[in-house]
Amino acid sequence: MRENQILLVNFHNFDKKCYEMEEALGLQYIATYLESKEIHSEVCDTAIVTISLENIVDKIVNQDYLIVAFSIYQTTYDYTKQVIAELLKRHYRGHIILGGYFVSLAYKEVLSEIGDYIDCIIFGEGEQAFYNYAKRIIKNEPWKDLKSVIYKENNKIIVNDKLELIYDLDTIPIPKREKMQFRKLAKIYSSRGCYGRCAFCSIYCFFGFDKKKWRSRSVENIIEEIKYLLEEHGIKSLYFVDDNFMGLGKNGKERAYRLAESIIENNIKVTYSVEFRVNDADYTVISKMKESGLRKIFYGVESGVQKELDLLNKFTTTAQNIEAIKMTYLAGIEPNIGFIMFTPYTSFDEILENLEFLEGLIQYNCLSNSMIKSRLIIQPGFDIYERLKAENRIIWDNTTYQYVYEFVDKKVELYYSILVSNYNTDIGGLNADLAQIKDELFIWDLYDDKCYEYQCIRQLEREVFLIELDYAKEIARIVDENQPEQIDTLNYTISQKVDTALKLYNNLLKDGRFKKYMKKVPE
């Protein structure tokens, strides 16, 4: 076994198209941090490099890595289990560990299933915790006393204390991504954590309840990484994956404004997108950010019903939701939103209210494609998980790796069942394709109402959303009036509209003005 050889593995969802927005930036951070401590590691990121599960197993066994670490998402847990099973069959002798949001929260469920076949789970921030573990393994020293480690022993799950957060993010080396193959778009963090405590969010569970949950890098440190990505990798666009880009209050807004100023002062030509809470939206800051290259803002709106916002611990109002979207639109930026149509406690009347809310956002160029059937996902540690558990309303699903529930309102249960089972799958595929084309326009700085290509795609998105909205409303009417015999007629009408939209889409792709940019969209 070769000393100091560590493989960090990230799986993307092999069943779906993959683009570099799925790049495992967290693993790149860990690899660079280890390198700064003179420990060699290698990243195998299937979102970037094409490699099969079988070849990953061969690579691990043939190169006899000392440690193999898997960064796991709920959607990729099955792949990890398959690889671990094959490694055991082939008598792999190294150490297997897991990390990431999913296993940090669902550690009981994961270790109950595969805890006998792995060393441990490293939970929370990975850089220091993984280094501490790797150093012990390399020196062949005991590791079970380490902080931020969870493991199974004698059929019991042991959860050690968590390491303190890294407060000065500038002390973490900028991730060096020499072997990565970009399509001109890269992820970047400018901060970590969030000051909010939404009842459905993994962020506060992952980072804990520290007073400084939201921590930011200095403007100078961020600019250094941006220059590195542009100069070394030819990056044209950045996706800031901060859990909350703006941060809290006056200081957060001043930092965002200074970063925009610095991008302009350094003559950096780049487009970028960010994520805000609606209560942090500020017209002056957004306008300066647009001048520096901002093209998209994502808001966690979640609901157009105040009762639901309160249930989700958003500490925002429906009026703030609308104001943030309107402000962003007036600043010339396309607002994108996250939305949860269904929670366990949603009433039928609240569904109608949400549909009306989404329809009202169209005037601000805010479309909620594929949102009409979005359902709250429940994971351990969430506040709403604790409530549902106390009410005995949730059951762990070993196929989807999440807790499932029935709706309190049985009319909603019926509505959701009919809505999902009759949903036209071509709509989902078309929405996904349009989103990827828009990503390409974003990269080439064509994400603008004055751009012909953008206008065409946006208009088609609007048409598709109106089809979805009409479908959701009609299903609601059918359920409310108890007219199930009308479902087949509705499905036929919707399919006709979708076919028309697909023809428009195919015609657009044949347009010579699109081919210049769209040829880079993966098939």
C-alpha positions as CSV (number, residue, x, y, z in Angstrom):
1,M,0.0,0.0,0.0
2,R,1.5,3.4,-1.0
3,E,1.9,5.9,1.7
4,N,-0.1,9.1,1.7
5,Q,-2.4,8.1,-1.1
6,I,-5.9,9.4,-0.6
7,L,-8.7,9.4,-3.2
8,L,-11.6,11.8,-2.8
9,V,-14.7,10.7,-4.8
10,N,-17.7,12.6,-5.9
11,F,-20.6,10.9,-7.9
12,H,-23.0,12.9,-10.0
13,N,-26.4,11.4,-10.8
14,F,-25.5,9.1,-13.7
15,D,-29.1,9.0,-14.8
16,K,-29.1,12.7,-15.6
17,K,-27.2,15.1,-17.8
18,C,-24.2,16.5,-16.0
19,Y,-22.7,20.0,-16.2
20,E,-19.9,21.6,-14.3
21,M,-22.3,23.3,-11.8
22,E,-22.1,19.9,-10.1
23,E,-18.4,20.2,-9.6
24,A,-17.4,19.0,-6.1
25,L,-15.8,22.2,-4.9
26,G,-15.8,20.9,-1.3
27,L,-13.5,18.1,-2.2
28,Q,-11.2,20.5,-4.0
29,Y,-11.0,22.5,-0.9
30,I,-10.1,19.5,1.2
31,A,-7.5,18.3,-1.4
32,T,-5.8,21.7,-1.5
33,Y,-5.8,21.9,2.3
34,L,-4.2,18.5,2.6
35,E,-1.6,19.5,0.1
36,S,-0.7,22.6,2.2
37,K,0.0,20.1,5.0
38,E,2.1,18.0,2.7
39,I,-0.4,15.2,2.4
40,H,-1.0,14.1,-1.2
41,S,-4.6,13.4,-2.4
42,E,-6.4,13.0,-5.7
43,V,-10.0,14.0,-6.6
44,C,-12.1,11.7,-8.7
45,D,-15.1,13.9,-9.7
46,T,-17.5,12.1,-12.1
47,A,-19.2,15.4,-12.7
48,I,-16.0,16.5,-14.5
49,V,-14.3,13.4,-15.7
50,T,-16.2,10.6,-17.4
51,I,-15.6,7.3,-15.5
52,S,-17.9,4.4,-14.8
53,L,-18.5,2.8,-11.4
54,E,-16.6,-0.3,-12.5
55,N,-13.6,1.8,-13.5
56,I,-13.6,3.6,-10.1
57,V,-13.5,0.3,-8.3
58,D,-10.6,-0.8,-10.5
59,K,-8.8,2.4,-9.9
60,I,-9.1,2.1,-6.1
61,V,-8.1,-1.6,-6.0
62,N,-5.2,-1.3,-8.5
63,Q,-3.7,1.8,-7.0
64,D,-4.3,0.5,-3.5
65,Y,-5.2,3.8,-1.9
66,L,-4.7,4.2,1.8
67,I,-8.0,6.2,2.3
68,V,-11.0,6.5,0.0
69,A,-13.5,9.2,0.9
70,F,-16.9,9.5,-0.7
71,S,-18.8,12.8,-0.7
72,I,-22.4,11.7,-0.7
73,Y,-25.7,13.2,-1.8
74,Q,-29.1,11.7,-1.3
75,T,-29.3,11.1,-5.0
76,T,-25.9,9.4,-5.2
77,Y,-26.0,7.2,-2.1
78,D,-26.8,4.1,-4.1
79,Y,-23.7,4.5,-6.3
80,T,-21.6,4.7,-3.1
81,K,-23.1,1.5,-1.7
82,Q,-22.5,-0.3,-5.0
83,V,-18.8,0.7,-5.0
84,I,-18.3,-0.2,-1.4
85,A,-19.9,-3.6,-2.0
86,E,-17.5,-4.2,-4.9
87,L,-14.5,-3.1,-2.9
88,L,-15.3,-5.6,-0.2
89,K,-15.7,-8.4,-2.8
90,R,-12.3,-7.5,-4.1
91,H,-10.7,-7.4,-0.6
92,Y,-9.8,-3.8,-0.6
93,R,-7.7,-3.2,2.6
94,G,-7.8,0.5,2.9
95,H,-10.0,2.9,4.9
96,I,-13.4,4.0,3.7
97,I,-15.0,7.1,5.0
98,L,-18.1,9.2,4.1
99,G,-18.8,12.9,4.2
100,G,-21.2,15.6,3.0
101,Y,-24.6,17.1,4.0
102,F,-26.6,14.0,3.5
103,V,-24.6,11.6,5.7
104,S,-23.9,14.3,8.3
105,L,-27.7,14.5,8.9
106,A,-28.9,11.0,8.2
107,Y,-25.9,9.3,9.9
108,K,-28.1,7.0,12.0
109,E,-29.9,5.7,9.0
110,V,-26.7,5.3,6.9
111,L,-24.6,3.7,9.7
112,S,-27.5,1.3,10.5
113,E,-27.2,0.1,6.9
114,I,-23.5,0.2,6.0
115,G,-21.8,1.1,9.3
116,D,-20.1,-2.3,9.5
117,Y,-18.3,-1.8,6.2
118,I,-16.8,1.7,6.6
119,D,-14.6,3.4,9.1
120,C,-16.6,6.5,9.9
121,I,-18.5,9.6,8.8
122,I,-16.8,13.0,9.0
123,F,-19.5,15.6,9.7
124,G,-19.4,19.3,9.4
125,E,-16.7,21.3,7.7
126,G,-14.3,19.0,6.1
127,E,-10.8,20.6,5.8
128,Q,-9.5,20.4,9.4
129,A,-11.5,17.3,10.3
130,F,-10.3,15.3,7.4
131,Y,-6.7,16.4,7.9
132,N,-6.9,15.2,11.5
133,Y,-8.2,11.9,10.4
134,A,-5.7,11.4,7.5
135,K,-2.8,12.3,9.7
136,R,-3.7,9.6,12.3
137,I,-4.3,7.0,9.6
138,I,-0.9,7.8,7.9
139,K,0.8,7.5,11.2
140,N,-1.1,4.3,12.0
141,E,-2.5,5.9,15.2
142,P,-6.0,5.5,16.8
143,W,-8.6,8.0,15.5
144,K,-11.8,7.3,17.4
145,D,-11.2,10.2,19.8
146,L,-11.2,12.8,17.0
147,K,-13.8,15.5,16.9
148,S,-16.3,15.6,14.0
149,V,-16.3,11.8,13.6
150,I,-19.2,9.4,13.8
151,Y,-18.8,5.7,13.7
152,K,-20.4,2.4,14.5
153,E,-18.9,0.1,17.1
154,N,-20.4,-2.9,18.9
155,N,-23.7,-2.2,17.2
156,K,-23.8,1.3,18.7
157,I,-23.4,4.6,16.9
158,I,-20.8,6.9,18.5
159,V,-21.1,10.6,17.8
160,N,-18.0,12.7,18.9
161,D,-18.1,16.4,19.5
162,K,-17.9,18.7,16.5
163,L,-14.9,20.8,15.7
164,E,-15.2,24.5,15.9
165,L,-16.0,26.3,12.7
166,I,-13.2,27.9,10.8
167,Y,-13.9,31.6,11.4
168,D,-11.2,33.2,9.2
169,L,-12.0,31.7,5.8
170,D,-9.0,33.5,4.3
171,T,-6.7,31.0,6.1
172,I,-8.1,28.2,4.0
173,P,-6.1,27.8,0.8
174,I,-7.8,28.7,-2.4
175,P,-8.7,25.4,-4.1
176,K,-6.3,24.7,-7.0
177,R,-8.2,22.9,-9.8
178,E,-5.4,22.1,-12.2
179,K,-6.9,18.8,-13.6
180,M,-10.4,20.1,-14.0
181,Q,-12.1,20.5,-17.4
182,F,-14.5,23.5,-17.4
183,R,-17.0,24.7,-19.9
184,K,-16.2,28.3,-18.9
185,L,-18.3,28.1,-15.8
186,A,-17.0,27.5,-12.3
187,K,-18.3,27.4,-8.7
188,I,-16.9,29.7,-6.0
189,Y,-17.6,30.3,-2.4
190,S,-17.4,33.8,-0.9
191,S,-18.9,32.9,2.5
192,R,-20.1,29.9,4.5
193,G,-23.2,29.3,6.5
194,C,-26.4,31.3,6.9
195,Y,-27.8,33.4,9.8
196,G,-31.3,32.0,9.2
197,R,-32.8,28.9,10.7
198,C,-35.3,27.7,8.2
199,A,-37.2,24.6,9.4
200,F,-36.4,22.6,6.3
201,C,-32.8,23.5,5.7
202,S,-29.6,21.5,6.2
203,I,-27.3,24.5,6.5
204,Y,-27.8,25.3,10.2
205,C,-27.8,21.6,11.1
206,F,-24.5,21.1,9.2
207,F,-22.7,24.1,10.6
208,G,-24.4,24.2,14.0
209,F,-25.8,27.0,16.1
210,D,-22.6,29.1,16.5
211,K,-23.1,32.9,16.9
212,K,-20.9,33.3,13.8
213,K,-22.7,30.8,11.6
214,W,-22.3,33.1,8.6
215,R,-18.6,33.8,7.9
216,S,-17.2,35.6,4.9
217,R,-13.9,35.8,3.0
218,S,-12.3,39.1,2.5
219,V,-12.9,40.9,-0.8
220,E,-9.2,40.7,-1.6
221,N,-9.2,36.9,-1.1
222,I,-12.2,36.4,-3.4
223,I,-10.7,38.6,-6.1
224,E,-7.5,36.5,-5.9
225,E,-9.5,33.4,-6.7
226,I,-11.5,35.0,-9.4
227,K,-8.3,36.1,-11.2
228,Y,-6.9,32.6,-10.8
229,L,-10.0,31.0,-12.4
230,L,-10.0,33.5,-15.3
231,E,-6.3,33.5,-16.0
232,E,-5.6,29.8,-15.4
233,H,-8.8,28.2,-16.6
234,G,-10.3,30.7,-19.0
235,I,-13.5,30.9,-16.9
236,K,-16.1,33.3,-18.2
237,S,-18.9,32.9,-15.6
238,L,-19.1,32.2,-11.9
239,Y,-21.7,30.5,-9.8
240,F,-21.4,31.8,-6.2
241,V,-22.7,28.8,-4.2
242,D,-22.8,30.6,-0.9
243,D,-25.7,29.4,1.3
244,N,-26.4,33.1,1.7
245,F,-24.3,35.5,-0.4
246,M,-25.4,38.8,1.2
247,G,-25.0,38.0,4.9
248,L,-26.6,39.9,7.7
249,G,-27.5,43.5,7.9
250,K,-25.3,46.6,7.0
251,N,-22.0,44.7,7.0
252,G,-23.3,42.1,4.6
253,K,-24.5,44.7,2.1
254,E,-21.3,46.7,2.4
255,R,-19.2,43.6,1.7
256,A,-21.3,42.7,-1.4
257,Y,-21.0,46.3,-2.7
258,R,-17.3,46.4,-2.1
259,L,-16.8,43.1,-4.0
260,A,-18.8,44.5,-7.0
261,E,-16.6,47.7,-6.9
262,S,-13.4,45.6,-6.8
263,I,-14.5,43.5,-9.7
264,I,-15.0,46.7,-11.7
265,E,-11.8,48.4,-10.5
266,N,-9.7,45.3,-11.4
267,N,-11.3,45.3,-14.9
268,I,-12.5,41.7,-14.4
269,K,-14.8,40.7,-17.2
270,V,-17.1,38.0,-15.8
271,T,-20.7,37.2,-15.4
272,Y,-22.0,35.7,-12.1
273,S,-25.0,34.5,-10.2
274,V,-25.7,34.6,-6.4
275,E,-28.3,33.5,-3.8
276,F,-30.0,35.9,-1.4
277,R,-32.6,35.9,1.3
278,V,-35.5,38.1,0.2
279,N,-35.1,40.4,3.3
280,D,-31.5,41.2,2.2
281,A,-32.4,42.5,-1.2
282,D,-31.2,46.1,-1.7
283,Y,-31.6,48.0,-4.9
284,T,-28.4,50.0,-4.7
285,V,-26.3,46.9,-4.0
286,I,-28.0,44.9,-6.7
287,S,-27.5,47.7,-9.3
288,K,-23.8,47.9,-8.5
289,M,-23.5,44.1,-8.7
290,K,-25.2,44.2,-12.1
291,E,-22.6,46.7,-13.3
292,S,-19.9,44.3,-12.2
293,G,-21.4,41.3,-14.0
294,L,-24.3,40.0,-12.0
295,R,-26.9,38.4,-14.2
296,K,-29.0,36.1,-11.9
297,I,-30.3,36.1,-8.3
298,F,-31.9,33.1,-6.7
299,Y,-34.2,33.7,-3.8
300,G,-35.5,31.1,-1.4
301,V,-39.1,32.4,-1.6
302,E,-40.7,29.1,-0.7
303,S,-44.3,30.1,-0.4
304,G,-46.9,32.8,-1.2
305,V,-48.8,31.9,1.9
306,Q,-47.8,33.6,5.2
307,K,-48.9,30.7,7.3
308,E,-46.6,28.4,5.4
309,L,-43.7,30.9,5.7
310,D,-44.2,30.9,9.4
311,L,-44.3,27.1,9.5
312,L,-41.0,27.0,7.7
313,N,-39.3,29.5,10.0
314,K,-38.5,31.8,7.2
315,F,-39.0,35.0,9.2
316,T,-40.0,36.7,6.1
317,T,-43.4,37.9,4.7
318,T,-45.2,37.4,1.4
319,A,-44.8,41.2,0.9
320,Q,-41.0,40.9,1.2
321,N,-41.1,38.1,-1.3
322,I,-42.9,40.2,-3.9
323,E,-40.8,43.3,-3.1
324,A,-37.4,41.5,-3.6
325,I,-38.6,40.0,-6.9
326,K,-39.9,43.3,-8.1
327,M,-36.8,45.2,-7.1
328,T,-34.6,42.6,-8.9
329,Y,-36.7,42.9,-12.0
330,L,-36.5,46.7,-12.0
331,A,-32.7,46.5,-11.6
332,G,-32.6,44.5,-14.8
333,I,-31.8,41.1,-13.3
334,E,-33.8,38.0,-13.8
335,P,-35.1,36.7,-10.4
336,N,-35.1,33.0,-9.9
337,I,-36.9,31.4,-6.9
338,G,-37.1,28.3,-4.8
339,F,-40.6,27.3,-4.0
340,I,-42.3,24.6,-1.9
341,M,-45.8,24.0,-3.1
342,F,-46.5,21.2,-0.7
343,T,-45.6,20.8,3.0
344,P,-47.2,18.2,5.3
345,Y,-49.6,20.8,6.6
346,T,-50.6,22.6,3.3
347,S,-54.3,23.0,2.9
348,F,-56.2,22.8,-0.4
349,D,-57.0,26.6,-0.2
350,E,-53.3,27.4,0.3
351,I,-52.5,25.5,-2.9
352,L,-54.9,27.8,-4.8
353,E,-53.3,30.8,-3.0
354,N,-49.9,29.7,-4.0
355,L,-50.9,29.2,-7.7
356,E,-52.3,32.7,-7.7
357,F,-49.1,34.0,-6.1
358,L,-46.9,32.3,-8.8
359,E,-49.1,33.7,-11.6
360,G,-48.7,37.2,-10.2
361,L,-44.9,36.9,-10.4
362,I,-44.9,36.5,-14.2
363,Q,-45.1,40.3,-14.6
364,Y,-41.7,40.5,-13.0
365,N,-40.2,38.0,-15.4
366,C,-40.1,35.5,-12.6
367,L,-41.2,32.0,-13.9
368,S,-41.5,29.0,-11.6
369,N,-41.2,26.2,-14.1
370,S,-41.5,22.7,-12.6
371,M,-42.4,24.2,-9.2
372,I,-46.1,23.2,-9.3
373,K,-45.4,19.8,-7.9
374,S,-42.4,20.6,-5.6
375,R,-42.8,18.8,-2.2
376,L,-40.9,19.5,1.0
377,I,-38.1,17.0,1.6
378,I,-37.6,15.9,5.1
379,Q,-34.2,14.9,6.5
380,P,-33.1,14.2,10.1
381,G,-32.2,17.3,12.2
382,F,-34.6,19.7,10.5
383,D,-36.9,21.5,12.9
384,I,-39.9,20.2,10.9
385,Y,-38.5,16.7,11.1
386,E,-38.6,16.9,14.9
387,R,-42.3,18.0,14.8
388,L,-43.3,15.3,12.4
389,K,-41.5,12.7,14.4
390,A,-43.2,13.8,17.6
391,E,-46.5,13.5,15.7
392,N,-45.5,10.0,14.3
393,R,-46.1,11.2,10.8
394,I,-42.9,10.2,9.0
395,I,-41.4,6.9,7.9
396,W,-37.8,6.4,6.5
397,D,-37.9,5.3,2.8
398,N,-35.0,3.0,2.0
399,T,-35.4,3.7,-1.8
400,T,-35.4,7.5,-1.8
401,Y,-33.3,7.9,1.4
402,Q,-35.6,10.5,2.9
403,Y,-38.5,10.6,5.4
404,V,-41.9,10.4,3.7
405,Y,-45.2,11.6,5.0
406,E,-48.8,11.9,4.1
407,F,-50.6,15.3,4.0
408,V,-52.7,16.2,6.9
409,D,-55.4,17.5,4.4
410,K,-56.7,14.4,2.6
411,K,-57.9,16.6,-0.2
412,V,-54.4,17.8,-0.8
413,E,-53.2,14.1,-0.7
414,L,-55.7,13.4,-3.6
415,Y,-54.7,16.5,-5.5
416,Y,-51.0,15.7,-5.2
417,S,-51.5,12.1,-6.3
418,I,-53.4,13.1,-9.4
419,L,-51.1,16.0,-10.2
420,V,-47.9,13.9,-10.2
421,S,-49.3,10.8,-11.8
422,N,-50.7,12.7,-14.8
423,Y,-47.9,15.2,-15.1
424,N,-46.6,15.4,-18.7
425,T,-43.0,14.3,-18.6
426,D,-42.2,16.1,-21.8
427,I,-42.7,19.4,-19.8
428,G,-40.0,18.4,-17.3
429,G,-37.6,17.5,-20.1
430,L,-38.3,20.7,-22.0
431,N,-37.8,22.8,-18.8
432,A,-34.4,21.1,-18.2
433,D,-33.3,21.7,-21.8
434,L,-34.3,25.4,-21.7
435,A,-32.5,25.8,-18.3
436,Q,-29.3,24.4,-19.8
437,I,-29.5,26.7,-22.9
438,K,-30.0,29.7,-20.5
439,D,-26.8,28.6,-18.7
440,E,-25.0,28.8,-22.0
441,L,-26.4,32.3,-22.7
442,F,-25.3,33.2,-19.2
443,I,-21.7,32.1,-19.9
444,W,-21.6,34.1,-23.1
445,D,-23.1,37.2,-21.4
446,L,-26.3,37.0,-23.5
447,Y,-28.5,36.9,-20.4
448,D,-30.3,40.1,-21.3
449,D,-33.7,41.2,-22.4
450,K,-32.0,43.0,-25.4
451,C,-30.6,39.7,-26.6
452,Y,-32.6,37.9,-29.3
453,E,-31.6,34.4,-28.1
454,Y,-32.5,35.2,-24.5
455,Q,-35.9,36.7,-25.6
456,C,-36.8,33.6,-27.6
457,I,-35.9,31.2,-24.8
458,R,-37.6,33.3,-22.2
459,Q,-40.8,33.5,-24.2
460,L,-40.8,29.8,-24.6
461,E,-40.2,29.3,-20.9
462,R,-43.2,31.5,-20.3
463,E,-45.4,29.5,-22.6
464,V,-44.4,26.3,-20.9
465,F,-45.0,27.7,-17.4
466,L,-48.4,28.9,-18.4
467,I,-49.2,25.3,-19.6
468,E,-48.0,24.0,-16.2
469,L,-50.0,26.6,-14.4
470,D,-53.2,25.8,-16.3
471,Y,-52.7,22.1,-15.7
472,A,-52.3,22.7,-11.9
473,K,-55.4,24.9,-11.8
474,E,-57.5,22.4,-13.8
475,I,-56.5,19.5,-11.6
476,A,-57.5,21.6,-8.6
477,R,-60.9,22.3,-10.2
478,I,-61.4,18.6,-11.0
479,V,-60.6,17.6,-7.4
480,D,-62.7,20.3,-5.9
481,E,-65.7,19.5,-8.1
482,N,-65.1,15.7,-7.9
483,Q,-65.0,15.3,-11.7
484,P,-62.3,12.6,-12.2
485,E,-63.8,11.6,-15.6
486,Q,-62.4,15.0,-17.0
487,I,-58.8,14.0,-16.4
488,D,-58.3,12.2,-19.7
489,T,-59.6,15.2,-21.6
490,L,-57.3,17.5,-19.7
491,N,-54.3,15.3,-20.4
492,Y,-55.1,15.4,-24.1
493,T,-55.4,19.2,-24.1
494,I,-52.1,19.6,-22.2
495,S,-50.3,17.1,-24.6
496,Q,-51.4,19.2,-27.6
497,K,-50.1,22.4,-26.0
498,V,-46.8,20.6,-25.1
499,D,-46.4,19.3,-28.6
500,T,-46.8,22.9,-29.9
501,A,-44.1,24.1,-27.4
502,L,-41.8,21.3,-28.5
503,K,-42.2,22.3,-32.1
504,L,-41.3,25.9,-31.3
505,Y,-38.3,24.6,-29.3
506,N,-37.0,22.5,-32.2
507,N,-37.5,25.4,-34.6
508,L,-35.4,27.6,-32.3
509,L,-32.6,25.1,-32.3
510,K,-32.5,25.3,-36.1
511,D,-32.1,29.0,-36.1
512,G,-28.6,30.0,-37.2
513,R,-28.4,32.7,-34.6
514,F,-28.6,30.0,-31.9
515,K,-26.1,27.6,-33.4
516,K,-23.2,29.9,-32.6
517,Y,-23.8,29.4,-28.9
518,M,-25.9,26.3,-28.6
519,K,-23.4,24.0,-30.2
520,K,-21.7,23.8,-26.8
521,V,-24.8,22.5,-25.0
522,P,-24.2,18.8,-24.3
523,E,-26.5,16.3,-25.9
